Amino acid sequence: MTDQVIPALDDEQDDQEQEFLAPERGSAEELLDSTAGDELDPMRHSAAHILAEAVMDLFPGTRLGIGPAIQDGFYYDFELPRALTPDDLARIEARMAESVKADHRFERRVLDPDEGRRSFVELDQPYKVEILDDLRTAAESQGAQPPEVSTYQHGPFVDLCRGPHVESTGKLGPFKLLKISGAYWRGREDRPMLQRVYGTVWATQEQLDQYLWRREEAKKRDHRRLGVQLDLFSFHDASPGSAFWHPKGQRIWRTLEGAMRELQERRGYQEISTPILVHKRMWQQSGHWDLYGDNMFRLTSEEQEFSLKPMNCPESTVIYKTRVRSYRDLPLRYSEYGRLHRNERSGTLSGLTRVRHFIQDDGHIYVRPDQLEGELRALLDMVHEVYAWFGLAPRFVFATKPDKALGDPALWERAEALIKGALDGSGARYRVKPKDGTFYAPKIDIYIDDALGREWQMATIQVDLVMLPERFDLSYVDDQGRPQRPIAVHRAIYGSLERFIGILTEHFAGAFPFWMAPVQAVVIPIADDQNDSARELATILRSRGLRVEVDDSSGRMQNKIRVAQEHKVPYMVVIGRREVEARTASPRTRAGEQQEAVGWEALADRLAAEAAAKQP
């Protein structure tokens, strides 16, 4: 399976998944077309130009990198005579406001390649010259003429740009500069480190205010901060890019894993487990060794080459081929919680959302062609069921064949037709994303919006007629005794468990639904002579499978309640002399609601039923 990347709220949006045959990142074409695809992009891109004008005015000698529109905003990269500080942002904003007030028109000019290059040499802008040289080289390598050079000018400022822009600087909406960071030129660590200034711009002040509120709220919900506050996980130099799961975090992990295992049992899956260390020849057969080798952890033993597996896909074929498969054996549904390792660059690591070690709830399903549509409908239904546990509404995106793809085009057409038939037959609403499939399969990607309205790509379902069936020579015997190719469906519902937990932590701001909370209730005795009774009540609750703690520390009751609320425990059960004598309890929710008193056994039954319901 492929892993997904979470874009930061105000950072450049990376590709949603790693394609082995993706075009080179940082190419000249990409630098000129690096936009987020939103209706506000012309305004955002215009704001980047106005930002660059202000920086060049305030800091003579500035050299320009690139300044694209991105999700929710814009940025520009600069080589500057000195390091910027947060105090500089206010000065830059003030200078931008002057340009907006002047209402300079954005004027496009097209130059022949030589004139365009000469103009940026004269402006002492070597990064722009490099982009133009790369465009020339790319064109000449294909026997074409170098492209014309498109520039935009407003007031005294001119930049290499394809546009589009707003009509004039006065048409810019309310804006705000957000932060300064470092960025390697063209994303390569062997290139100069530039200074990147991020900003945001919106059509109205209300939209800007809403965005700034969401941004501040996102900081409060940052799963890295909450992971420490709630004692869920931590990261250490002993293993960069790998989470160390603390007991409470592991409880969340096992709860999610257990819920999925129970669901997969009901839906006819058989769980397998395959080795972490795999011989080079398997990755050569799948194509990963040549196409993905730089992202794999390789090692040598007894003069043979191996790799820690970056994905589970090829290994399932080994089990499939251990015996002859009949048409009666299909569909064959394998599930696996495989430990995966990918050699991500240290600069890209980010909490649980970008790691080197992770576990996926992978599934590989082998079906006959006549079974595929029904299997896809069942998977869409499975996605709806799982995401309902968290109150999330999934959206579906049908990603079709990319330009660079393996296999017979006829197989691709067939796979895409089958996916479309399943989507249409299920009644699911979906949109098409052309050329966004993996190199070996068209797919259905699942997206959700979190509590702050941020969009995340979550699960994925891929229909593979090429990589596993063809490259690993898979077959089954049909009802006429003839060998046939199965279709392989790759699917992950959670995806990476690390990433999924990171998203849920931010979505719920650490206040997890009762059924998945690491500690579901804390029993708090008022006085020491109620400690034994508190432990007895906890034992009754635990007998129903509930995760319960007893706070019998020496602190005051009010302080114990405050600590439980800080740890976002769903229920606090305070018992004193009267509760012990009556064997009753009045649970208090983390929201502060005091519930009516019930008997201890009745409370245990009610909370167990609540947990079993898996309500968000």
N, C-alpha and C positions, 0 to 999 in steps of 0.2 A: 504494500500500500504506500501511498505518498503521504508525507506529513504536511501540515498546513502551518502557515505563519500568521501570527497576529500582528497587524499594523498598529503602531502606537497612535495615540489620539492625534498627535500633531507631527508625526514623522512621515517621511516618504513611504508610500504604500509599496511593499515588496510584492513580487509575484505570489499568488495565493498557494502555489505549490511548486516544487522543484521539478522542472522538466529536464530530462537528460539531454534532449536535443534542442534546448531553448537557445535563442540567439544570444550572442555575447552581450553581457550586461556592460553598460558604459560605452556602447558603440555610438558613433556620431549620430546615426539616425535616431537612436533612443534619446540622446541628449536633447535633440531638437523637438522630439515629440513626447517628452516626459510630462504628461498631464494626467489628471485623475478622472477625466471623462464626465464632468459634472457641468450643469448649465451655468454655474458661476465661474467656470474656468477662465473665460476671457477677462473677467474682473480680477481674479486671483493672479493671472499672469501679468496683467497690467500693473497690479500692486507690486509684483516682483521687480518690474522695470523701474517703478518710482522709488522703490527701496534702493536699487542699485544706483540710481541717479543721486540720491541723498548721501549714500556712503561715499561715492566718488567725490562729491562736493566737500564733504567734511574731512575726508582722508585722501589728500592728493597722492597719486602713485598707486592707487588701488588697481588691481588686476581682476578681471571678471571671470568667474567660472560659469555656472549655469544657474538659471532662476525659473524653475517650472512651477506650474500649479500642481498642488497635491491635494489629498483628501483633507477637506476643511480649511485649506489655506494655501500658503506658498512659502518658498524659501529662496535665498540666493547665496551662492558660495563665492567667497572673496579671498584673494591673497592681499593682505594688508600690511602696512608698515609697522603696525603694533597690534598687540592682542586687544580685542574688544572686551569691555566690562559691561555688566548689567546696566550701569549708569549711562553708558553710551546709547542704549536703546531709546531713552527719552529724547536725546538730542536728534537721533535719526528720525524718530516719529515726527518731531517738530519740523524738521526739514522736509519730510514727505508732505506734511500738511500745507506747506508753502507751495509745493508743486501742484497739489490738488486745487488750491485756491487760484493758482495762475491759469488753470484750465487749458493746458497745452494739448493740442490735437496729437493723436497717434497717427503718424504718416508712414505708410509703407513704401519702400523703394526696392526695386529689383536691379541688381548689378550683375555684369558678367563675372565669371569665376575669378579671373585675374584681377579685375578692378576691386572686387569684394575682398580678396585676400590682401591686396595692397592697402586698402583702407584700414584694415584691422592691424596690419603691421605698423602703419603710421600712428595708430592710436595706442601702440604698445600694449596690445592685448594678445599675448601668446597663446592663451588657452582657446580663444576664438579661432586663431590661425590654425591651431592643431585640429580643431573640429573640421574646418574647411579642407585642410590637407587630407584628412581621413576620408571625407566625402569624395574628394577627387580620386584618391587611390582606389576606393571601392568601385567608383564608376569605371575607371580605366581598366580595372581587373575584369570587368564584364564587357569590355569593348565599347563602352558608352562614353559620351561627352560628360565632362564635369558639370554638375548642376549649377543653375543660376543661384546667386546669393540674395536672400531676402533679408532686409533689415527693417527695423521700426525705429522711428525717431519721435521723441516728444521734447520740446524745448531744446536744450543743448545736448541731450543724452541720446545716443544711438546704440543699438544692440543688434546682434545677429539673432534672427527670430522668424519663425513661420507664422506666428500669430495664431488665432485672432486676438484682438484687443477691444476694449471699449472705445467709444468714439474719441474721448478726450480724458485727461486726468481728472477733470471736474466731475466725471461720471462715476468715480470710484466711491464705493460705499464706505461705511464706518470700518475702520481697521485697527489692529493692535499688533505690535511686535511682541513676541512671546519669549524667545530664548535664543541663546547663542550656543553652538556646539561645534565640534571639529568634524571634518569630513574629508577623506582622502579623495583627491581628484580622480574621477571616473571609478571610484569605489575600489581602488587597488592600493594595497599597503605599500607598494614600492613607488607610489607617486606622491607629489607634495600634499601635505596636510593643509587644507584651506579652512577658513572660518565660515560657518553656516549660520545665517540669521533666519529664524523662522517667524512667520507672521500669519495672521488670519484676517479675512475681510468678508463682509456680509452685505446683503442688500439693504438691511435696516439695522438700526441701533438695537432693536429688540432681539433680532437674531444674533447679533454680536454678543449681547448680554447673556442670552441663553447658552451660547457656545462657551463663553468664559465660565459660566456656572458649571456646565457639564465638565469642563476641563478641571476645575477645582475639585468637583465631586469625584472625578476619576482619580485624582491624586489620593484622596481619602480612601478610595476603594482599591488602590494598587495592591495586587495580590502579594507582591514582595513585602510590603509593609505589614499587611494583615497576616501573612504567613508567620512573621515573627511575633506579632501581637497575640495571635491565637495559638502560638506554639505548634504550628502544623508542619513546617519544614524549614530547612536552612540550606545555604550553599557555602562551600568551603573550597579553598585552594587545593585540598587533597585530591579533589576530582572535579575540575572546572566543568561547568555545564551539566552537572548531575545533581539532582535534588537529594538531600539527606532527609528522609521522611521521619518525623517524630511520631510518637505513639498516636497522638490525636489525628495527625494527617494520614497516618496509615489506616486509622479507623474509617476515614472518609473513603480512602482508596478501596479498602476491602468491602465497604458497603456498596459502592458503585459496581465493583467487580461482581459481587454476589448477586445484585439485582440483575445484571446482564446475564450472568450464568444461568439464573433461574429462567429468564425469558428465553434464552437460547435452547435450554432443555425442552421447554414447551414447544418450540418451533423446529425441533428435529435436528439440532446441531450436534456434532460429535467433537469434543474438545481434543486437540492434539498438542504436542509440544515438540519443537525441533531445536537442534543445537544452535548455540550462539556463534560458535566458531565453524566456518564453512570453507571448504577448499576452493581455491581459485577457479577450478574448471567449471564449477556450477555457475559462478558469476560471469565467466566467459560465455557460457551457453546462453544465459539469459540476456547478455549484452551489457550488464552493469559494469563489468570490469573495465571495459574500454570507455563507456559513456559516462560512468559515475565514479570512476576509481579514485579521483582526488578527494571525494567525500567519504571514503571508506577507510577504516582503521585496518591497515594491513600488517601482517607479521609472518615471519618465516620460522618453520620448525623442520628439522631434519631435511633441509634443502628443498622443502616444499612450501608454497605460498598459500596463505589463508587470509581470511578477513572476518572481523566481527560483522555479523549481518546487519545491513542497514534497513532491511525489509524482510518480510516473511514469505513473499510470494513463491520463489522457486522451490523452497523446501517442501511445500505441501505436495508438489508433484512427485516427490520421492515416495511418500506414503501412498499416493494414488496408484503408483505403478508397482506396488508390492504384489499385486495380483491382477488377473484379468478382470476387467469391469464389464458387467452386463448392463443393457439398457434398463433392466429392472432395478439396478443399484442406484440409479440416478433419480432425483437430484441427490448428490452427495455433499453434505454441508459440513465443512471443517471450520472450527473456531480455534483461535490461539491467542493467548496473551504473551506475545513474543517480546523479549528484551532486545531492543534495537540500539545501534550506535551509529552516529553520523559525525564525521569530522568537520563540524562547523567551525568557522573562524572565531577566535576568541572575541573579536570586536562585535560579532553579531549576537552573542549569547544574551538572553534577557529573561531572567527568572524562569518560570515554568513554560513560558511561551516560545522560547527558542533554546533548546538544550542539545546536548550531545548524546545523552542516554535517556531513553524513554520506552514506554510500553504501550502497545496498541491493542485494542480489542478487535483484532483482525478476523476476517472471515474469508474463506475461499470456497466457492460453491461451484460444483461441476454439474452441468445440466445438459439435457438433450435440447436441440433447437426448439422443439414443440413445447418445452417446459419453461423457456426463458421468460416469456411475457408474464406468466403466472408468478414466477419467482420474483421478478422485479416488482410486481404489485405487492407481494407479501413483504418485500423489503421496504417499500414506501410506507406500508402500514406499520411496520416495525419501527421505523423512524418516528412516525406520529406518536406511537405508544410510548417510546422512550422519552421523547422530548416533552410529552405531557407531564411526566414526573416532575419536571422543573418549571412548568408553566410557560414553556417556550413554544412559539409557533414557527415550524420550519417552512422555508421557501425553497423551491427546487429550481435548479439551473441545469439545462441540457447543454453540455459542452461537446462540440463536434470535432471532427478530424482536424488536427493541426497541419500546417504545411509540410512539416517534416514528420513523417509517420512510417512505421514499419508495416510490411504486409501488403497483401493484395487489396487494391481499392474496392474490389467487389465485396470483400469481407467487411470492410468498413461500412459500405452502404447498407449491407445486411444488418450489421450490428446497430447502426443508427436508426434504421427502420423499426427494429424490434424495440429499442428504447422508446422511440416516439409512440409506438403502439401501446406500450405499457403505461406511459404517462397519460396519454389520451384516454385509455381505457379505465384508468384509476380515477379519472376526474380531477387529478391534481393540477393546480395552477402552476405554470412554469414559464420561464423565459429561456430563449436560446442564446448561447454564447458561442458564436462561430469560432472554429479553429482553436478552441481552448481545451481540447481533450488531451490525454496523455499521449506519449509517442506510440503506445501500443493499444489504446482503447478509447472509445468515446465514453462519456460518463455522465452521471447525475451528481451534482454537488448540492449540498444542503446548507442554507444560510439561515441565520437567526439575527434578531436585533436584541441587544441586552437592555437592561433597565435604563441606560443612558442614551438609548437610541443608536448605539454603535453597531455596525454590521460585522458579523464574524462568519467566516466559512467554517463549517463543522464537519459533518459526515461526508462520505463520498461512496459512490457505487459505480464500478467500472465494468464494462462488458468487453471481455478480452477474447477475441477469436484468433489472436496472433501469437503473443509472447509465450504464454504457458502452453496452450494446445499445440501450436506448431513447433516452437523451438524445442519443446521437451517431448514431442512425438506422443502425445496422449491419445488414447483411443478407448472406445467401448464397443462391445459386440451388440449389434441391433437385433431385431426379432427375426431377421433372415440369416443371422450368423455372419454378417459382414462387419468389418471394422469401420467405425465412424469417429469423427472428431467431436469431443465434447466442447461446450462453451464454458469458459471460466469467468465467474463473476467475483471480482475483488470488492470487498466492502468493509468499512469501519463505521460504526455507529457513533461511538464516542470520539474515535480517532485516537490521538495520543492522550493517554490518561492524564499525563502531566498538564498538557495544554487545556484539556477539558476542565480539570479542577481549577486551573488558573482563571479561566473564563467564569466559571460558576462562583468562585470566590469574589470576583469583582461584581458580577451581576447581583449577587445577594448581599454584597458588602460584608461578607463573613457571617451573616445571619442565615445559615443554611436551613432549608426545610427540615422539619422535625425528623423525618424518616432517615435523613442522611447526616444529621448533626453529629459530630464526634462525641459530644457529651449531650445526651438528650434531657437529662434532669440532674439537678443537684439537690440532695436532701440536706437541710440546714437545721441542726438542733439549736434551740434557744439557749439551753444550759447544758452543762456537762452531764448531768444526770439523765439527759435524754439521748446521749450518744449511742447507747446500745439499741435503743428503739429505732434510731435513725438508720443504724446498720441493718436492723431487721427489715425495715421498710425497703431499703435499697436491695436487699436480697430478694424480696418479693417481686420488685420491679425487674430485677435482672433475670428472674426465672421466666419472664415473658420475652426474653431476648433484648431487653432495653439496656442502653448504655448509660450507667448511673454512677455518680460519685457522691461521697459524703464529705461535707466540709465540717469536720469536727475540730478545726483549729481553734486557737485561743482568742481570735478576734471577735469584735462585736458583730451581732447579727446583721446590722445595717451595712457594715463593711463587707460581710460575706455576700450579701445580695448584690452590692455594687460590683464586686469582683466577678460574680457570675454573669451580670449584665455586660460587663466589659468583655467577657469571653463569649458573649452572645449565646448563652445556654438557653434553649427554648423554655424550660420550666424550672422554677425554684420551688421546692417543697419545704416550707418552714414548719417545724413541729415543736410544740411545747408540751407542758404538762397536760392540758386539756386534750390535745390531739392524741397523746400517748394513751390516756385513759379511755378515750372513745374509739381509738384505732381509726381515726379519720385524718384527712389531709385536705388542705385548700391550696391547690397549686397557683402560683403566681407566674404569669407569662413574662417573657423578656420585654414585652411592650408595656408592662406594668399593670395588666389586667389581673384582678384577683378573682379566681374561680371559686364556686361554692364547694363546701366540704363534701367529700365522699369517702367511703371505706377504702382501706388500703388495697384489698383485693380488687374492688371495683375500679379503683384508679389504675391499677396495673393492667386490667383488661381493656380499659378505655384507651390508655396510651399505646398498648400493643396494637389495638385495632387501627389507631391513627397512624402508627408507623407502617403497618401493612398496606394501608391505602395509598402510600406514596403520593401524597398531595404536595403541591409546591408551597 
